[in-house]
Amino acid sequence: MNEPHTIAVEFKQVSKSFGTQRVLNDVSFRLEQGQALCVLGRSGTGKSVTLKLIMALISPDSGEIWVDRENVVGMGEHGLSSVRKKLGYLFQDAALFDSFTLYENLALPLVRLTKKSKAEINELVQQTLTDVGLGAHGNKYPSALSGGMRKRAGLARALVLGPKILLADEPSSGLDRITASEIDELLMRRRDEYGTALVIVSHDIHGVRRVADRVAVLDKGYIVAFGSVEEVSQSENSVARRLVTE
């Protein structure tokens, strides 16, 4: 478990535009290690842009972005490579390599990014698959997996390097309520057992209510509400209230 009250992610007056469209406007928030932050907002409000900024796939026009106590804005590639090893990313479509088995999908980042032995890699891959309920499916190809299993597989690949911070883009999209709840359980277990910080973009208010320690509501480029689900449900901002209560 990570130390309490360690800042995992912090935005300090971050702004980002694409052409004439201002997507984020002077956005500031902080997330502690071992907490789950759910980012809500209508389409086009900068939720996915927020994830890309954390990963330093794009740069802000102004402001600072701190990831595990390092400001990634203006950081060189060597430094960014080190920071990104602390991040896991669960893509909306799982983004698995179709020509690789599930085992091979998980082993690939370990082979490329670590110096672990073949035996260590085998043990870690098998343990990670078991943790997400796919321990008996390592020899299957993604095409043989159901939607829920693919999402679990994507989560396993995001977790196999043991990230301190997990970013998840719509982890329950396209899933039935029961399967979505199972994904929620896996995310909460990772937070509670390993102290992993979670940043989750979601439209699934049922999942948000279960998982979120903090909720950030984006609207028209601004954070219009930030706090617990209960606090946001009582916000003076009508958009924020609707997003967490409807």
CYANA upper distance limits for C-alpha pairs under 8 A (distance plus 0.5 A):
  1 MET  CA    193 GLU  CA      7.45
  1 MET  CA    194 TYR  CA      5.60
  1 MET  CA    195 GLY  CA      5.38
  2 ASN  CA      6 THR  CA      8.33
  2 ASN  CA     33 GLN  CA      7.32
  2 ASN  CA     34 GLY  CA      7.70
  2 ASN  CA    194 TYR  CA      7.86
  2 ASN  CA    195 GLY  CA      5.95
  2 ASN  CA    196 THR  CA      8.31
  3 GLU  CA     33 GLN  CA      8.07
  4 PRO  CA     32 GLU  CA      8.19
  4 PRO  CA     33 GLN  CA      7.31
  4 PRO  CA     34 GLY  CA      8.02
  5 HIS  CA     32 GLU  CA      6.17
  5 HIS  CA     33 GLN  CA      7.16
  6 THR  CA     32 GLU  CA      5.98
  6 THR  CA     33 GLN  CA      5.97
  7 ILE  CA     30 ARG  CA      7.39
  7 ILE  CA     31 LEU  CA      6.41
  7 ILE  CA     32 GLU  CA      4.83
  7 ILE  CA     33 GLN  CA      6.31
  7 ILE  CA     67 VAL  CA      8.46
  7 ILE  CA     68 ASP  CA      6.92
  7 ILE  CA     69 ARG  CA      7.27
  8 ALA  CA     30 ARG  CA      8.17
  8 ALA  CA     31 LEU  CA      6.19
  8 ALA  CA     32 GLU  CA      5.57
  8 ALA  CA     33 GLN  CA      5.41
  8 ALA  CA     66 TRP  CA      8.26
  8 ALA  CA     67 VAL  CA      6.24
  8 ALA  CA     68 ASP  CA      5.20
  8 ALA  CA     69 ARG  CA      7.54
  8 ALA  CA    165 ILE  CA      7.54
  8 ALA  CA    197 ALA  CA      7.11
  9 VAL  CA     30 ARG  CA      6.23
  9 VAL  CA     31 LEU  CA      5.73
  9 VAL  CA     32 GLU  CA      7.50
  9 VAL  CA     54 ILE  CA      8.20
  9 VAL  CA     65 ILE  CA      7.88
  9 VAL  CA     66 TRP  CA      6.05
  9 VAL  CA     67 VAL  CA      5.21
  9 VAL  CA     68 ASP  CA      6.79
  9 VAL  CA     69 ARG  CA      8.29
 10 GLU  CA     28 SER  CA      7.76
 10 GLU  CA     29 PHE  CA      6.21
 10 GLU  CA     30 ARG  CA      4.68
 10 GLU  CA     31 LEU  CA      6.78
 10 GLU  CA     65 ILE  CA      6.32
 10 GLU  CA     66 TRP  CA      5.48
 10 GLU  CA     67 VAL  CA      7.20
 11 PHE  CA     27 VAL  CA      7.10
 11 PHE  CA     28 SER  CA      5.21
 11 PHE  CA     29 PHE  CA      5.78
 11 PHE  CA     30 ARG  CA      6.86
 11 PHE  CA     63 GLY  CA      7.96
 11 PHE  CA     64 GLU  CA      6.46
 11 PHE  CA     65 ILE  CA      5.26
 11 PHE  CA     66 TRP  CA      6.96
 12 LYS  CA     26 ASP  CA      8.21
 12 LYS  CA     27 VAL  CA      7.15
 12 LYS  CA     28 SER  CA      5.14
 12 LYS  CA     29 PHE  CA      7.42
 12 LYS  CA     63 GLY  CA      6.05
 12 LYS  CA     64 GLU  CA      5.53
 12 LYS  CA     65 ILE  CA      6.87
 13 GLN  CA     25 ASN  CA      8.18
 13 GLN  CA     26 ASP  CA      4.69
 13 GLN  CA     27 VAL  CA      5.35
 13 GLN  CA     28 SER  CA      5.54
 13 GLN  CA     62 SER  CA      7.81
 13 GLN  CA     63 GLY  CA      5.36
 13 GLN  CA     64 GLU  CA      7.35
 14 VAL  CA     24 LEU  CA      7.42
 14 VAL  CA     25 ASN  CA      7.08
 14 VAL  CA     26 ASP  CA      5.34
 14 VAL  CA     27 VAL  CA      5.32
 14 VAL  CA     28 SER  CA      6.99
 14 VAL  CA     60 PRO  CA      6.92
 14 VAL  CA     61 ASP  CA      8.00
 14 VAL  CA     62 SER  CA      6.11
 14 VAL  CA     63 GLY  CA      4.69
 14 VAL  CA     64 GLU  CA      6.75
 14 VAL  CA     65 ILE  CA      7.92
 15 SER  CA     22 ARG  CA      8.18
 15 SER  CA     23 VAL  CA      8.02
 15 SER  CA     24 LEU  CA      5.32
 15 SER  CA     25 ASN  CA      5.02
 15 SER  CA     26 ASP  CA      5.52
 15 SER  CA     27 VAL  CA      6.96
 15 SER  CA     60 PRO  CA      6.37
 15 SER  CA     61 ASP  CA      6.15
 15 SER  CA     62 SER  CA      5.90
 15 SER  CA     63 GLY  CA      7.00
 16 LYS  CA     22 ARG  CA      6.60
 16 LYS  CA     23 VAL  CA      6.16
 16 LYS  CA     24 LEU  CA      5.48
 16 LYS  CA     25 ASN  CA      7.22
 16 LYS  CA     59 SER  CA      8.39
 16 LYS  CA     60 PRO  CA      5.49
 16 LYS  CA     61 ASP  CA      5.64
 16 LYS  CA     62 SER  CA      7.70
 17 SER  CA     21 GLN  CA      5.90
 17 SER  CA     22 ARG  CA      4.66
 17 SER  CA     23 VAL  CA      5.84
 17 SER  CA     24 LEU  CA      7.38
 17 SER  CA     60 PRO  CA      8.50
 17 SER  CA     61 ASP  CA      7.53
 18 PHE  CA     22 ARG  CA      7.00
 18 PHE  CA     23 VAL  CA      7.70
 22 ARG  CA    221 GLY  CA      7.05
 23 VAL  CA     44 GLY  CA      8.29
 23 VAL  CA     45 THR  CA      6.85
 23 VAL  CA     46 GLY  CA      5.99
 23 VAL  CA    220 LYS  CA      7.68
 23 VAL  CA    221 GLY  CA      5.41
 24 LEU  CA     45 THR  CA      8.28
 24 LEU  CA     46 GLY  CA      6.79
 24 LEU  CA    220 LYS  CA      8.24
 24 LEU  CA    221 GLY  CA      4.56
 24 LEU  CA    222 TYR  CA      6.67
 25 ASN  CA    221 GLY  CA      5.44
 25 ASN  CA    222 TYR  CA      5.97
 26 ASP  CA     63 GLY  CA      8.13
 26 ASP  CA    222 TYR  CA      7.55
 27 VAL  CA    221 GLY  CA      8.38
 27 VAL  CA    222 TYR  CA      6.66
 27 VAL  CA    223 ILE  CA      6.79
 28 SER  CA    223 ILE  CA      8.32
 31 LEU  CA     35 GLN  CA      7.22
 31 LEU  CA     36 ALA  CA      8.31
 31 LEU  CA     37 LEU  CA      7.43
 31 LEU  CA    197 ALA  CA      8.14
 32 GLU  CA    197 ALA  CA      7.42
 33 GLN  CA    164 LYS  CA      8.25
 33 GLN  CA    165 ILE  CA      8.27
 33 GLN  CA    195 GLY  CA      6.84
 33 GLN  CA    196 THR  CA      6.76
 33 GLN  CA    197 ALA  CA      5.32
 34 GLY  CA    191 ARG  CA      6.01
 34 GLY  CA    192 ASP  CA      7.42
 34 GLY  CA    194 TYR  CA      8.20
 34 GLY  CA    195 GLY  CA      4.55
 34 GLY  CA    196 THR  CA      5.42
 34 GLY  CA    197 ALA  CA      5.12
 34 GLY  CA    198 LEU  CA      8.07
 35 GLN  CA    191 ARG  CA      7.32
 35 GLN  CA    195 GLY  CA      8.10
 35 GLN  CA    196 THR  CA      7.79
 35 GLN  CA    197 ALA  CA      5.58
 35 GLN  CA    198 LEU  CA      6.84
 35 GLN  CA    212 ALA  CA      8.34
 35 GLN  CA    213 ASP  CA      6.43
 35 GLN  CA    214 ARG  CA      8.13
 36 ALA  CA    191 ARG  CA      7.86
 36 ALA  CA    197 ALA  CA      6.32
 36 ALA  CA    198 LEU  CA      4.94
 36 ALA  CA    199 VAL  CA      6.55
 36 ALA  CA    200 ILE  CA      7.96
 36 ALA  CA    211 VAL  CA      7.15
 36 ALA  CA    212 ALA  CA      5.61
 36 ALA  CA    213 ASP  CA      5.66
 36 ALA  CA    214 ARG  CA      6.85
 37 LEU  CA    198 LEU  CA      6.47
 37 LEU  CA    199 VAL  CA      5.40
 37 LEU  CA    200 ILE  CA      6.64
 37 LEU  CA    212 ALA  CA      6.07
 37 LEU  CA    213 ASP  CA      6.57
 37 LEU  CA    214 ARG  CA      5.25
 37 LEU  CA    215 VAL  CA      6.07
 37 LEU  CA    216 ALA  CA      7.68
 38 CYS  CA    199 VAL  CA      6.46
 38 CYS  CA    200 ILE  CA      5.18
 38 CYS  CA    201 VAL  CA      6.28
 38 CYS  CA    202 SER  CA      7.22
 38 CYS  CA    208 VAL  CA      6.93
 38 CYS  CA    212 ALA  CA      6.20
 38 CYS  CA    213 ASP  CA      8.48
 38 CYS  CA    214 ARG  CA      6.92
 38 CYS  CA    215 VAL  CA      5.38
 38 CYS  CA    216 ALA  CA      6.83
 39 VAL  CA     47 LYS  CA      6.91
 39 VAL  CA    199 VAL  CA      7.81
 39 VAL  CA    200 ILE  CA      6.53
 39 VAL  CA    201 VAL  CA      5.34
 39 VAL  CA    202 SER  CA      7.02
 39 VAL  CA    215 VAL  CA      6.43
 39 VAL  CA    216 ALA  CA      5.39
 39 VAL  CA    217 VAL  CA      6.47
 39 VAL  CA    218 LEU  CA      7.85
 40 LEU  CA     47 LYS  CA      7.58
 40 LEU  CA    201 VAL  CA      6.89
 40 LEU  CA    202 SER  CA      6.63
 40 LEU  CA    203 HIS  CA      7.15
 40 LEU  CA    215 VAL  CA      7.72
 40 LEU  CA    216 ALA  CA      6.64
 40 LEU  CA    217 VAL  CA      5.27
 40 LEU  CA    218 LEU  CA      6.73
 40 LEU  CA    243 LEU  CA      7.77
 41 GLY  CA     45 THR  CA      6.51
 41 GLY  CA     47 LYS  CA      7.52
 41 GLY  CA    203 HIS  CA      8.38
 41 GLY  CA    217 VAL  CA      6.01
 41 GLY  CA    218 LEU  CA      5.47
 41 GLY  CA    219 ASP  CA      6.58
 41 GLY  CA    243 LEU  CA      7.83
 42 ARG  CA    218 LEU  CA      8.26
 42 ARG  CA    219 ASP  CA      7.61
 45 THR  CA    218 LEU  CA      6.48
 45 THR  CA    219 ASP  CA      6.16
 45 THR  CA    220 LYS  CA      6.53
 45 THR  CA    221 GLY  CA      6.60
 46 GLY  CA     50 THR  CA      6.58
 46 GLY  CA    218 LEU  CA      7.62
 46 GLY  CA    221 GLY  CA      7.33
 47 LYS  CA     51 LEU  CA      7.39
 47 LYS  CA    201 VAL  CA      6.83
 47 LYS  CA    218 LEU  CA      7.80
 48 SER  CA     52 LYS  CA      6.89
 48 SER  CA    169 ASP  CA      7.70
 48 SER  CA    201 VAL  CA      7.63
 49 VAL  CA     53 LEU  CA      6.62
 50 THR  CA     54 ILE  CA      6.87
 51 LEU  CA     55 MET  CA      6.92
 51 LEU  CA    167 LEU  CA      7.34
 51 LEU  CA    199 VAL  CA      8.37
 52 LYS  CA     56 ALA  CA      6.55
 52 LYS  CA     57 LEU  CA      5.74
 52 LYS  CA     58 ILE  CA      6.55
 53 LEU  CA     57 LEU  CA      6.59
 53 LEU  CA     58 ILE  CA      5.96
 53 LEU  CA     59 SER  CA      6.65
 53 LEU  CA     60 PRO  CA      7.53
 53 LEU  CA     65 ILE  CA      8.19
 54 ILE  CA     65 ILE  CA      7.42
 54 ILE  CA     67 VAL  CA      7.55
 55 MET  CA     84 ARG  CA      7.03
 55 MET  CA     87 LEU  CA      8.07
 56 ALA  CA     72 VAL  CA      7.13
 56 ALA  CA     73 VAL  CA      7.93
 56 ALA  CA     80 LEU  CA      7.95
 59 SER  CA     73 VAL  CA      7.08
 59 SER  CA     74 GLY  CA      8.46
 60 PRO  CA     73 VAL  CA      7.99
 64 GLU  CA     71 ASN  CA      6.86
 64 GLU  CA     72 VAL  CA      8.15
 64 GLU  CA     73 VAL  CA      6.63
 65 ILE  CA     71 ASN  CA      5.90
 65 ILE  CA     72 VAL  CA      6.42
 65 ILE  CA     73 VAL  CA      6.66
 66 TRP  CA     70 GLU  CA      5.55
 66 TRP  CA     71 ASN  CA      4.73
 66 TRP  CA     72 VAL  CA      6.65
 67 VAL  CA     71 ASN  CA      6.88
 67 VAL  CA     72 VAL  CA      7.37
 67 VAL  CA     83 VAL  CA      7.88
 68 ASP  CA     83 VAL  CA      8.39
 71 ASN  CA     75 MET  CA      7.87
 72 VAL  CA     80 LEU  CA      7.33
 75 MET  CA     79 GLY  CA      6.63
 75 MET  CA     80 LEU  CA      6.81
 76 GLY  CA     80 LEU  CA      6.69
 77 GLU  CA     81 SER  CA      6.47
 78 HIS  CA     82 SER  CA      7.07
 79 GLY  CA     83 VAL  CA      6.85
 80 LEU  CA     84 ARG  CA      6.48
 81 SER  CA     85 LYS  CA      6.99
 82 SER  CA     86 LYS  CA      7.84
 83 VAL  CA     87 LEU  CA      7.69
 84 ARG  CA     88 GLY  CA      8.40
 85 LYS  CA    161 LEU  CA      8.00
 85 LYS  CA    163 PRO  CA      7.39
 86 LYS  CA    162 GLY  CA      8.06
 86 LYS  CA    163 PRO  CA      5.09
 86 LYS  CA    164 LYS  CA      5.82
 86 LYS  CA    165 ILE  CA      6.82
 87 LEU  CA    163 PRO  CA      5.47
 87 LEU  CA    164 LYS  CA      6.79
 87 LEU  CA    165 ILE  CA      5.49
 87 LEU  CA    166 LEU  CA      6.24
 87 LEU  CA    167 LEU  CA      7.73
 88 GLY  CA    158 ALA  CA      5.08
 88 GLY  CA    159 LEU  CA      6.59
 88 GLY  CA    161 LEU  CA      8.21
 88 GLY  CA    162 GLY  CA      8.42
 88 GLY  CA    163 PRO  CA      5.92
 88 GLY  CA    164 LYS  CA      8.41
 88 GLY  CA    165 ILE  CA      6.81
 88 GLY  CA    166 LEU  CA      5.10
 88 GLY  CA    167 LEU  CA      6.50
 89 TYR  CA    155 LEU  CA      8.43
 89 TYR  CA    158 ALA  CA      5.77
 89 TYR  CA    166 LEU  CA      6.38
 89 TYR  CA    167 LEU  CA      5.27
 89 TYR  CA    168 ALA  CA      6.32
 89 TYR  CA    169 ASP  CA      8.45
 90 LEU  CA     94 ALA  CA      6.87
 90 LEU  CA    154 GLY  CA      6.46
 90 LEU  CA    155 LEU  CA      6.11
 90 LEU  CA    158 ALA  CA      6.25
 90 LEU  CA    166 LEU  CA      8.06
 90 LEU  CA    167 LEU  CA      6.68
 90 LEU  CA    168 ALA  CA      5.09
 90 LEU  CA    169 ASP  CA      6.73
 90 LEU  CA    171 PRO  CA      7.59
 91 PHE  CA     95 ALA  CA      6.63
 91 PHE  CA    154 GLY  CA      7.62
 91 PHE  CA    168 ALA  CA      6.91
 91 PHE  CA    169 ASP  CA      6.08
 91 PHE  CA    170 GLU  CA      8.27
 91 PHE  CA    171 PRO  CA      8.08
 92 GLN  CA    168 ALA  CA      8.05
 92 GLN  CA    169 ASP  CA      5.69
 92 GLN  CA    170 GLU  CA      5.97
 92 GLN  CA    171 PRO  CA      6.58
 92 GLN  CA    173 SER  CA      7.60
 93 ASP  CA    151 LYS  CA      7.88
 94 ALA  CA    150 ARG  CA      6.79
 94 ALA  CA    151 LYS  CA      6.02
 94 ALA  CA    153 ALA  CA      7.75
 94 ALA  CA    154 GLY  CA      4.96
 94 ALA  CA    155 LEU  CA      8.02
 95 ALA  CA    154 GLY  CA      7.39
 96 LEU  CA    105 ASN  CA      7.23
 96 LEU  CA    142 PRO  CA      7.37
 96 LEU  CA    153 ALA  CA      8.50
 96 LEU  CA    154 GLY  CA      7.15
 97 PHE  CA    105 ASN  CA      6.96
 97 PHE  CA    142 PRO  CA      8.02
 98 ASP  CA    141 TYR  CA      7.01
 98 ASP  CA    142 PRO  CA      6.10
 98 ASP  CA    143 SER  CA      7.30
 99 SER  CA    141 TYR  CA      7.62
100 PHE  CA    104 GLU  CA      6.03
100 PHE  CA    105 ASN  CA      6.38
100 PHE  CA    141 TYR  CA      6.76
100 PHE  CA    142 PRO  CA      8.28
101 THR  CA    105 ASN  CA      6.68
101 THR  CA    138 GLY  CA      7.13
101 THR  CA    139 ASN  CA      5.98
101 THR  CA    140 LYS  CA      5.80
101 THR  CA    141 TYR  CA      4.88
101 THR  CA    142 PRO  CA      7.35
102 LEU  CA    106 LEU  CA      7.04
102 LEU  CA    137 HIS  CA      7.73
102 LEU  CA    138 GLY  CA      5.39
102 LEU  CA    139 ASN  CA      6.64
102 LEU  CA    140 LYS  CA      6.33
102 LEU  CA    141 TYR  CA      6.33
102 LEU  CA    142 PRO  CA      7.12
102 LEU  CA    153 ALA  CA      7.60
103 TYR  CA    107 ALA  CA      6.64
103 TYR  CA    125 VAL  CA      7.21
103 TYR  CA    126 GLN  CA      8.28
103 TYR  CA    138 GLY  CA      5.04
103 TYR  CA    139 ASN  CA      6.69
103 TYR  CA    140 LYS  CA      8.46
104 GLU  CA    108 LEU  CA      6.47
105 ASN  CA    109 PRO  CA      8.39
105 ASN  CA    157 ARG  CA      7.46
106 LEU  CA    110 LEU  CA      7.85
106 LEU  CA    125 VAL  CA      6.63
106 LEU  CA    156 ALA  CA      7.76
106 LEU  CA    157 ARG  CA      5.52
106 LEU  CA    160 VAL  CA      7.09
107 ALA  CA    111 VAL  CA      6.67
107 ALA  CA    121 ILE  CA      7.03
107 ALA  CA    122 ASN  CA      8.12
107 ALA  CA    125 VAL  CA      6.84
108 LEU  CA    112 ARG  CA      6.68
109 PRO  CA    113 LEU  CA      6.12
109 PRO  CA    114 THR  CA      8.19
109 PRO  CA    161 LEU  CA      8.05
110 LEU  CA    114 THR  CA      5.78
110 LEU  CA    115 LYS  CA      8.28
110 LEU  CA    116 LYS  CA      7.69
110 LEU  CA    121 ILE  CA      7.15
110 LEU  CA    160 VAL  CA      8.22
110 LEU  CA    161 LEU  CA      7.35
111 VAL  CA    115 LYS  CA      7.64
111 VAL  CA    116 LYS  CA      7.83
111 VAL  CA    121 ILE  CA      8.22
116 LYS  CA    120 GLU  CA      6.31
116 LYS  CA    121 ILE  CA      6.67
117 SER  CA    121 ILE  CA      6.65
118 LYS  CA    122 ASN  CA      6.59
119 ALA  CA    123 GLU  CA      6.72
120 GLU  CA    124 LEU  CA      6.65
121 ILE  CA    125 VAL  CA      6.49
122 ASN  CA    126 GLN  CA      6.61
123 GLU  CA    127 GLN  CA      6.57
124 LEU  CA    128 THR  CA      6.57
124 LEU  CA    160 VAL  CA      7.66
125 VAL  CA    129 LEU  CA      6.65
125 VAL  CA    160 VAL  CA      7.23
126 GLN  CA    130 THR  CA      6.59
126 GLN  CA    135 GLY  CA      6.69
126 GLN  CA    138 GLY  CA      8.22
127 GLN  CA    131 ASP  CA      6.62
127 GLN  CA    135 GLY  CA      7.91
128 THR  CA    132 VAL  CA      7.15
128 THR  CA    135 GLY  CA      8.41
128 THR  CA    156 ALA  CA      6.42
128 THR  CA    159 LEU  CA      7.84
128 THR  CA    160 VAL  CA      6.63
129 LEU  CA    133 GLY  CA      6.80
129 LEU  CA    134 LEU  CA      5.35
129 LEU  CA    135 GLY  CA      5.23
129 LEU  CA    138 GLY  CA      7.86
129 LEU  CA    153 ALA  CA      8.00
129 LEU  CA    156 ALA  CA      6.61
130 THR  CA    134 LEU  CA      5.84
130 THR  CA    135 GLY  CA      4.48
130 THR  CA    136 ALA  CA      8.20
131 ASP  CA    135 GLY  CA      8.09
132 VAL  CA    152 ARG  CA      6.55
132 VAL  CA    153 ALA  CA      8.15
132 VAL  CA    155 LEU  CA      8.30
132 VAL  CA    156 ALA  CA      7.01
132 VAL  CA    186 LEU  CA      7.30
133 GLY  CA    152 ARG  CA      8.31
134 LEU  CA    138 GLY  CA      7.55
134 LEU  CA    149 MET  CA      8.15
134 LEU  CA    152 ARG  CA      8.19
134 LEU  CA    153 ALA  CA      8.01
140 LYS  CA    144 ALA  CA      6.87
140 LYS  CA    145 LEU  CA      8.07
141 TYR  CA    145 LEU  CA      7.68
142 PRO  CA    150 ARG  CA      7.11
145 LEU  CA    149 MET  CA      6.04
145 LEU  CA    150 ARG  CA      6.26
146 SER  CA    150 ARG  CA      6.57
147 GLY  CA    151 LYS  CA      6.81
147 GLY  CA    174 GLY  CA      8.17
147 GLY  CA    175 LEU  CA      7.50
148 GLY  CA    152 ARG  CA      6.79
148 GLY  CA    175 LEU  CA      6.95
148 GLY  CA    179 THR  CA      6.64
148 GLY  CA    180 ALA  CA      8.39
149 MET  CA    153 ALA  CA      6.54
150 ARG  CA    154 GLY  CA      6.61
151 LYS  CA    155 LEU  CA      6.70
151 LYS  CA    171 PRO  CA      7.80
151 LYS  CA    183 ILE  CA      8.44
152 ARG  CA    156 ALA  CA      6.62
152 ARG  CA    183 ILE  CA      7.59
153 ALA  CA    157 ARG  CA      6.79
154 GLY  CA    158 ALA  CA      6.75
155 LEU  CA    159 LEU  CA      6.72
156 ALA  CA    160 VAL  CA      6.49
157 ARG  CA    161 LEU  CA      8.42
158 ALA  CA    163 PRO  CA      8.31
158 ALA  CA    166 LEU  CA      7.97
159 LEU  CA    163 PRO  CA      6.68
159 LEU  CA    166 LEU  CA      8.26
163 PRO  CA    196 THR  CA      7.73
164 LYS  CA    195 GLY  CA      8.07
164 LYS  CA    196 THR  CA      5.55
164 LYS  CA    197 ALA  CA      6.84
165 ILE  CA    196 THR  CA      6.03
165 ILE  CA    197 ALA  CA      5.15
165 ILE  CA    198 LEU  CA      6.40
165 ILE  CA    199 VAL  CA      8.15
166 LEU  CA    196 THR  CA      7.36
166 LEU  CA    197 ALA  CA      6.65
166 LEU  CA    198 LEU  CA      5.41
166 LEU  CA    199 VAL  CA      6.82
167 LEU  CA    198 LEU  CA      6.47
167 LEU  CA    199 VAL  CA      5.36
167 LEU  CA    200 ILE  CA      6.45
168 ALA  CA    198 LEU  CA      8.03
168 ALA  CA    199 VAL  CA      6.77
168 ALA  CA    200 ILE  CA      5.23
168 ALA  CA    201 VAL  CA      6.77
169 ASP  CA    200 ILE  CA      6.54
169 ASP  CA    201 VAL  CA      5.48
169 ASP  CA    202 SER  CA      7.34
170 GLU  CA    200 ILE  CA      7.54
170 GLU  CA    201 VAL  CA      5.91
170 GLU  CA    202 SER  CA      5.23
170 GLU  CA    203 HIS  CA      7.58
171 PRO  CA    180 ALA  CA      8.32
171 PRO  CA    183 ILE  CA      7.77
171 PRO  CA    200 ILE  CA      8.17
171 PRO  CA    201 VAL  CA      8.40
171 PRO  CA    202 SER  CA      7.72
172 SER  CA    179 THR  CA      8.43
172 SER  CA    180 ALA  CA      5.41
172 SER  CA    183 ILE  CA      7.44
172 SER  CA    184 ASP  CA      8.43
172 SER  CA    202 SER  CA      8.28
172 SER  CA    204 ASP  CA      7.66
173 SER  CA    180 ALA  CA      8.43
173 SER  CA    204 ASP  CA      8.40
175 LEU  CA    179 THR  CA      6.49
175 LEU  CA    180 ALA  CA      6.10
176 ASP  CA    180 ALA  CA      6.49
177 ARG  CA    181 SER  CA      6.60
178 ILE  CA    182 GLU  CA      6.94
179 THR  CA    183 ILE  CA      6.96
180 ALA  CA    184 ASP  CA      6.77
180 ALA  CA    207 GLY  CA      8.11
181 SER  CA    185 GLU  CA      6.69
181 SER  CA    207 GLY  CA      7.44
182 GLU  CA    186 LEU  CA      6.87
183 ILE  CA    187 LEU  CA      6.82
184 ASP  CA    188 MET  CA      6.70
184 ASP  CA    207 GLY  CA      6.85
184 ASP  CA    210 ARG  CA      8.08
184 ASP  CA    211 VAL  CA      7.14
185 GLU  CA    189 ARG  CA      6.55
186 LEU  CA    190 ARG  CA      6.75
187 LEU  CA    191 ARG  CA      6.87
187 LEU  CA    198 LEU  CA      8.37
187 LEU  CA    211 VAL  CA      8.25
188 MET  CA    192 ASP  CA      6.55
188 MET  CA    211 VAL  CA      6.74
189 ARG  CA    193 GLU  CA      6.24
189 ARG  CA    194 TYR  CA      8.39
190 ARG  CA    194 TYR  CA      6.04
190 ARG  CA    195 GLY  CA      7.49
190 ARG  CA    196 THR  CA      6.63
191 ARG  CA    195 GLY  CA      5.31
191 ARG  CA    196 THR  CA      5.04
191 ARG  CA    197 ALA  CA      6.77
191 ARG  CA    198 LEU  CA      7.61
192 ASP  CA    196 THR  CA      7.97
202 SER  CA    208 VAL  CA      7.83
204 ASP  CA    208 VAL  CA      6.76
205 ILE  CA    209 ARG  CA      6.58
205 ILE  CA    243 LEU  CA      7.96
205 ILE  CA    244 VAL  CA      6.59
205 ILE  CA    245 THR  CA      8.25
205 ILE  CA    246 GLU  CA      8.32
206 HIS  CA    210 ARG  CA      7.10
207 GLY  CA    211 VAL  CA      6.54
208 VAL  CA    212 ALA  CA      5.83
209 ARG  CA    229 VAL  CA      6.96
209 ARG  CA    244 VAL  CA      8.45
212 ALA  CA    228 SER  CA      7.89
212 ALA  CA    229 VAL  CA      7.71
213 ASP  CA    227 GLY  CA      8.45
213 ASP  CA    228 SER  CA      6.40
213 ASP  CA    229 VAL  CA      8.10
214 ARG  CA    226 PHE  CA      7.43
214 ARG  CA    227 GLY  CA      5.53
214 ARG  CA    228 SER  CA      5.20
214 ARG  CA    229 VAL  CA      7.30
215 VAL  CA    225 ALA  CA      8.21
215 VAL  CA    226 PHE  CA      6.02
215 VAL  CA    227 GLY  CA      5.92
215 VAL  CA    228 SER  CA      6.36
215 VAL  CA    229 VAL  CA      6.69
215 VAL  CA    232 VAL  CA      7.72
216 ALA  CA    223 ILE  CA      6.99
216 ALA  CA    224 VAL  CA      8.27
216 ALA  CA    225 ALA  CA      6.37
216 ALA  CA    226 PHE  CA      5.04
216 ALA  CA    227 GLY  CA      7.37
217 VAL  CA    223 ILE  CA      6.04
217 VAL  CA    224 VAL  CA      6.26
217 VAL  CA    225 ALA  CA      5.74
217 VAL  CA    226 PHE  CA      6.97
217 VAL  CA    240 ALA  CA      6.48
218 LEU  CA    222 TYR  CA      6.01
218 LEU  CA    223 ILE  CA      5.08
218 LEU  CA    224 VAL  CA      6.50
218 LEU  CA    225 ALA  CA      8.08
219 ASP  CA    223 ILE  CA      6.94
219 ASP  CA    224 VAL  CA      6.89
219 ASP  CA    239 VAL  CA      8.24
224 VAL  CA    237 ASN  CA      7.17
224 VAL  CA    240 ALA  CA      7.49
225 ALA  CA    232 VAL  CA      6.57
225 ALA  CA    235 SER  CA      7.22
225 ALA  CA    237 ASN  CA      7.68
225 ALA  CA    240 ALA  CA      6.79
226 PHE  CA    231 GLU  CA      8.41
226 PHE  CA    232 VAL  CA      6.96
227 GLY  CA    231 GLU  CA      6.17
227 GLY  CA    232 VAL  CA      6.43
228 SER  CA    232 VAL  CA      6.65
229 VAL  CA    233 SER  CA      6.54
229 VAL  CA    244 VAL  CA      7.48
230 GLU  CA    234 GLN  CA      7.12
231 GLU  CA    235 SER  CA      6.93
232 VAL  CA    240 ALA  CA      6.89
232 VAL  CA    241 ARG  CA      6.80
232 VAL  CA    244 VAL  CA      7.72
233 SER  CA    240 ALA  CA      7.50
233 SER  CA    241 ARG  CA      5.22
233 SER  CA    242 ARG  CA      8.24
233 SER  CA    244 VAL  CA      6.40
233 SER  CA    245 THR  CA      6.94
234 GLN  CA    241 ARG  CA      6.94
235 SER  CA    240 ALA  CA      7.12
235 SER  CA    241 ARG  CA      6.50
236 GLU  CA    241 ARG  CA      8.21
237 ASN  CA    241 ARG  CA      6.90
238 SER  CA    242 ARG  CA      6.66
239 VAL  CA    243 LEU  CA      6.72
240 ALA  CA    244 VAL  CA      7.08
241 ARG  CA    245 THR  CA      6.61
242 ARG  CA    246 GLU  CA      6.04
